[in-house]
């Protein structure tokens, strides 16, 4: 299983969108935004995400334990303040 980085991924685009949203005239404060440790995509195996989503949906329908918590625990932490390199 290999990590997949979608071609054309632009994590800096989200940072730019947030910056424009904060600036009331709709213009970015700075011209260029580059990806850094805060905005770099978190690589994830798509099959792990699919497995977790399937188990969550099954639990919602059947109301029985389908192992969703264990599947979720296999995914990387998506919270920026807990990512490696963050202070």
C-alpha positions, -999 to +999 in steps of 0.1 A: +000+000+000+015+034-009+007+068+003-011+088-024-006+126-028-032+139-052-017+156-082-021+193-081-028+194-044-025+230-033-027+232+005-017+269+004-050+276-014-068+270+019-045+293+037-051+319+010-089+315+012-088+320+050-067+351+046-090+366+020-120+358+042-104+377+071-096+407+049-128+427+044-121+440+009-117+405-004-081+410-014-052+388-001-029+406+023+002+391+006+007+380-029+023+346-025+015+319+000+037+288+001+030+255+018+048+251+051+045+227+082+011+242+090-004+238+056+012+207+042-013+179+034-014+151+059-008+119+039-034+092+045-040+058+029-073+061+011-083+025+020-080+034+057-103+064+053-128+043+033-127+015+059-133+040+087-162+057+069-178+024+060-176+012+097-190+045+109-220+043+085-226+006+094-227+015+131-251+043+125-275+019+106-272-013+126-266+004+160-240-024+166-203-022+171-186-025+138-151-015+149-154+022+139-133+035+169-104+011+160-106+021+123-106+058+133-076+053+156-056+040+126-060+074+108-035+103+113-045+131+137-061+159+116-059+185+144-032+211+134-023+219+170-013+183+176+006+178+143+043+171+145+064+203+145+036+225+160+041+244+192 
